[in-house]
Amino acid sequence: MRQDVVIVRSLKGTHFTGSLAQHAMETENFTGLGIDDGVITSIIVQSDQNLAWDLYIWGTDGFDDTDLDADKLFGFVTFATTDGLRIAGANQYYYTKHDLYIPFIDLDHSEELHVGLVNRSATAKNAGATGEVVVEFVIERGK
């Protein structure tokens, strides 16, 4: 693997495990980045359910803040249900976005990526084993 690239991936039983109603968000801090800044170039999602997803990238573990001066959003990526594909009509749905350019800075210097997963579908995301979601980020290190 190139040394200027970091890959961070959620764990199905640890991250994004709760149920999510339409437009609700679950937040996670992806630890162990080893960096405080970079550029997200690709996002890969695997999901038990074919739902419409938004992934928000925040600057701190405060995530979204109603104080517009304190809110530190770096960007978001949207996946439609039509983006979700299965292999042979079975198992999980795959969603990918490449050629992204989302610069971020971990403003609380915790070497974490602060992510919010939002369900945009009218169908709720299931909790637990039938609602598993894994998100993977490909990040180029900051220079």
C-alpha positions as MATLAB code, in Angstrom:
seq = 'MRQDVVIVRSLKGTHFTGSLAQHAMETENFTGLGIDDGVITSIIVQSDQNLAWDLYIWGTDGFDDTDLDADKLFGFVTFATTDGLRIAGANQYYYTKHDLYIPFIDLDHSEELHVGLVNRSATAKNAGATGEVVVEFVIERGK';
ca = [
       0.000    0.000    0.000;
       1.216    3.499   -0.782;
       2.497    5.300    2.289;
       0.664    8.484    1.343;
      -2.711    6.700    1.534;
      -4.675    5.762    4.656;
      -7.637    3.389    4.601;
     -10.062    3.508    7.501;
     -12.989    1.127    7.795;
     -15.842    0.763   10.231;
     -16.688   -2.516   11.984;
     -20.166   -3.978   11.492;
     -20.719   -4.816   15.170;
     -19.179   -1.611   16.545;
     -20.116    1.288   14.257;
     -23.538    2.347   12.949;
     -25.333   -0.412   14.886;
     -28.502    1.443   15.847;
     -31.789    1.812   14.009;
     -32.225    5.008   12.006;
     -35.549    6.556   11.057;
     -35.765    8.632    7.892;
     -33.443   11.677    8.082;
     -31.933   10.523   11.402;
     -28.138   10.465   11.873;
     -25.785    8.170   13.781;
     -22.294    9.526   14.398;
     -19.003    7.704   14.818;
     -15.377    8.625   15.417;
     -13.053    6.476   13.318;
      -9.922    6.166   15.465;
      -6.354    5.298   14.606;
      -5.927    7.473   11.532;
      -2.418    8.485   12.526;
      -3.084   11.841   10.816;
      -5.035   15.013   11.550;
      -5.690   16.059    7.962;
      -6.101   14.617    4.521;
      -8.305   14.339    1.469;
     -11.013   11.676    1.123;
     -10.777   10.313   -2.415;
     -13.073    7.254   -2.271;
     -15.904    5.933   -0.127;
     -17.174    2.350   -0.231;
     -20.322    1.308    1.652;
     -21.639   -2.192    2.275;
     -25.157   -2.459    3.677;
     -27.606   -5.234    4.518;
     -30.459   -2.954    3.422;
     -30.769   -1.036    0.169;
     -31.322    2.454    1.575;
     -30.434    5.979    0.499;
     -27.452    7.175    2.552;
     -25.688   10.447    3.244;
     -22.238   10.433    4.838;
     -21.217   13.694    6.514;
     -17.601   14.521    7.374;
     -17.166   16.755   10.426;
     -14.142   18.547   11.880;
     -14.691   17.575   15.527;
     -16.408   14.962   17.654;
     -19.048   17.621   18.332;
     -20.371   16.725   14.866;
     -23.267   18.966   13.791;
     -23.829   22.060   15.910;
     -26.815   24.399   15.859;
     -24.365   27.271   16.394;
     -23.354   28.079   12.814;
     -20.047   29.535   14.036;
     -19.181   26.297   15.848;
     -20.359   23.817   13.198;
     -17.406   22.324   11.264;
     -18.738   20.446    8.238;
     -16.186   19.554    5.539;
     -18.546   17.857    3.130;
     -20.976   15.061    2.479;
     -21.581   12.334   -0.072;
     -25.004   11.051   -1.105;
     -25.843    7.508   -2.195;
     -29.243    6.782   -3.784;
     -30.940    3.399   -3.520;
     -30.224    2.986   -7.242;
     -26.491    3.186   -6.386;
     -26.752    0.000   -4.291;
     -25.832   -3.117   -6.247;
     -25.810   -6.781   -5.246;
     -23.912   -9.667   -6.760;
     -26.227  -12.360   -8.157;
     -29.162  -10.739   -6.325;
     -27.935  -11.898   -2.918;
     -26.133  -10.720    0.204;
     -25.195   -7.105    0.907;
     -25.583   -4.017   -1.243;
     -22.453   -2.235   -2.445;
     -22.187    1.515   -3.015;
     -19.048    3.296   -4.233;
     -17.932    6.839   -4.976;
     -14.478    7.482   -6.398;
     -12.631   10.535   -7.660;
     -13.822   12.508   -4.656;
     -11.990   15.507   -3.272;
     -13.099   16.184    0.318;
     -10.333   17.873    2.328;
     -10.691   17.612    6.097;
      -8.836   18.632    9.226;
      -9.355   16.924   12.572;
      -9.769   20.149   14.514;
      -9.683   18.460   17.916;
      -6.364   16.744   17.008;
      -7.535   13.275   18.057;
      -6.377   11.599   14.810;
      -9.995   10.622   14.154;
     -12.330   10.914   11.209;
     -15.691   12.251   12.454;
     -18.525   10.767   10.385;
     -22.309   10.961   10.422;
     -24.460    8.379    8.610;
     -27.931    9.637    7.643;
     -30.752    7.427    6.390;
     -32.667    9.304    3.669;
     -35.081    6.445    2.920;
     -38.672    6.259    4.172;
     -37.805    2.737    5.349;
     -35.964    2.698    8.678;
     -32.478    1.244    8.984;
     -32.635   -1.858   11.164;
     -30.587   -2.158   14.334;
     -28.177   -5.028   14.851;
     -27.455   -7.951   12.537;
     -30.116   -7.166    9.909;
     -29.058   -3.511    9.612;
     -25.298   -3.818    9.355;
     -23.431   -1.085    7.520;
     -19.688   -0.943    6.861;
     -18.096    2.238    5.535;
     -14.564    2.462    4.148;
     -12.682    5.672    3.364;
      -9.615    6.010    1.184;
      -7.693    9.071    2.343;
      -4.631   10.775    0.920;
      -2.455   12.146    3.691;
      -2.196   15.908    4.066;
       1.012   17.453    2.804;
];
